[in-house]
């Protein structure tokens, strides 16, 4: 049996920017949850959920020793801080938005 929980219950995140590129890192609180993140948190999922804003390619880097994933998202800031009228031209809200995604967890029976 499985249940959906917010990613924020399993991980924390940091994000930043450089021009029109945003960088997002997500780290599992518990190393045991790293494989769940690795399997479900994909560039394809980010495109599916945020495709209206993520207009360029997304590259994912795995950081197994840190139990984390790093995403480099091109064309993610509507031109970047100097060109965009977006309230978050720096990409800081990517952390909160991604941590709101639902992750499927398998329930264990005791």
KEPAMI-587895 format. One record per residue (C-alpha): x negated, y, z negated; residue number from 1. Coordinates in Angstrom, 3 decimals, always signed. Layout:
<recs>
        X        Y        Z miba
        X        Y        Z  NUM
...
</recs>
This chain:
<recs>
        X        Y        Z miba
   +0.000   +0.000   +0.000    1
   -1.257   +3.505   +0.749    2
   -0.554   +7.049   -0.368    3
   -1.459  +10.483   +0.952    4
   -3.350  +12.918   -1.244    5
   -4.845  +16.343   -0.559    6
   -8.502  +16.218   +0.438    7
   -9.212  +18.678   -2.398    8
   -8.540  +15.839   -4.857    9
  -11.499  +13.914   -3.400   10
  -13.943  +16.598   -2.286   11
  -15.165  +20.164   -2.416   12
  -16.262  +22.291   +0.531   13
  -18.293  +25.320   +1.591   14
  -18.044  +27.248   +4.812   15
  -19.732  +30.138   +6.534   16
  -20.356  +31.692   +9.903   17
  -22.844  +32.869  +12.478   18
  -21.275  +34.837  +15.291   19
  -18.317  +32.899  +16.695   20
  -19.500  +29.635  +15.114   21
  -18.269  +28.364  +11.757   22
  -20.089  +25.832   +9.628   23
  -18.120  +23.683   +7.174   24
  -19.499  +21.129   +4.724   25
  -17.322  +18.726   +2.738   26
  -18.756  +16.681   -0.152   27
  -17.056  +13.806   -1.994   28
  -16.846  +14.241   -5.755   29
  -17.216  +10.477   -6.145   30
  -19.685   +8.668   -3.852   31
  -17.130   +5.832   -3.608   32
  -14.889   +8.161   -1.550   33
  -17.529   +9.040   +1.043   34
  -16.476   +6.258   +3.447   35
  -12.842   +7.413   +3.294   36
  -13.967  +10.932   +4.239   37
  -16.256   +9.604   +6.960   38
  -13.468   +7.513   +8.488   39
  -10.685  +10.089   +8.357   40
  -12.258  +13.548   +8.493   41
  -13.208  +13.744  +12.155   42
  -13.613  +16.456  +14.777   43
  -10.516  +15.001  +16.434   44
   -8.470  +15.504  +13.260   45
   -9.666  +19.103  +12.938   46
   -8.733  +19.762  +16.576   47
   -5.321  +18.156  +16.034   48
   -4.565  +20.219  +12.922   49
   -6.263  +23.516  +13.824   50
   -6.534  +23.396  +17.617   51
   -4.902  +26.791  +17.990   52
   -7.912  +28.387  +16.326   53
  -10.674  +25.846  +17.016   54
  -11.156  +26.496  +20.705   55
  -14.646  +25.114  +21.245   56
  -16.478  +21.876  +20.583   57
  -16.866  +20.509  +17.062   58
  -19.977  +18.570  +16.098   59
  -20.008  +16.471  +12.937   60
  -23.187  +15.578  +11.069   61
  -23.129  +12.873   +8.417   62
  -25.015  +13.488   +5.181   63
  -24.847  +10.067   +3.481   64
  -27.411  +10.823   +0.773   65
  -25.279  +13.802   -0.292   66
  -21.952  +11.999   +0.293   67
  -20.956  +14.751   +2.676   68
  -20.069  +15.772   +6.191   69
  -21.089  +18.944   +8.012   70
  -19.030  +20.348  +10.870   71
  -20.312  +22.943  +13.318   72
  -17.292  +24.485  +15.020   73
  -17.914  +26.646  +18.084   74
  -15.461  +29.340  +19.157   75
  -13.813  +29.093  +15.749   76
  -13.656  +32.732  +14.670   77
  -11.875  +34.538  +17.514   78
  -15.123  +36.178  +18.568   79
  -16.777  +36.476  +15.171   80
  -16.894  +39.153  +12.520   81
  -17.856  +41.969  +14.901   82
  -15.261  +41.184  +17.569   83
  -12.251  +39.679  +15.820   84
   -9.242  +41.359  +14.241   85
   -8.822  +38.165  +12.207   86
   -8.660  +38.829   +8.456   87
  -11.263  +36.095   +7.939   88
  -13.847  +36.862  +10.582   89
  -16.493  +35.211   +8.393   90
  -14.833  +31.784   +8.335   91
  -14.691  +31.530   +4.540   92
  -11.105  +30.251   +4.570   93
  -12.055  +27.079   +6.501   94
  -12.893  +25.411   +3.184   95
   -9.432  +26.005   +1.729   96
   -7.631  +25.094   +4.946   97
   -9.474  +21.793   +5.422   98
   -9.201  +20.836   +1.739   99
   -5.424  +21.084   +2.181  100
   -5.410  +18.232   +4.702  101
   -3.842  +14.960   +3.593  102
   -6.082  +11.899   +3.274  103
   -4.703   +8.353   +3.193  104
   -5.855   +6.369   +0.190  105
   -5.231   +2.670   -0.287  106
   -3.633   +1.947   -3.625  107
   -5.178   -0.872   -5.569  108
   -3.016   -3.200   -7.590  109
   -4.177   -4.030  -11.068  110
</recs>
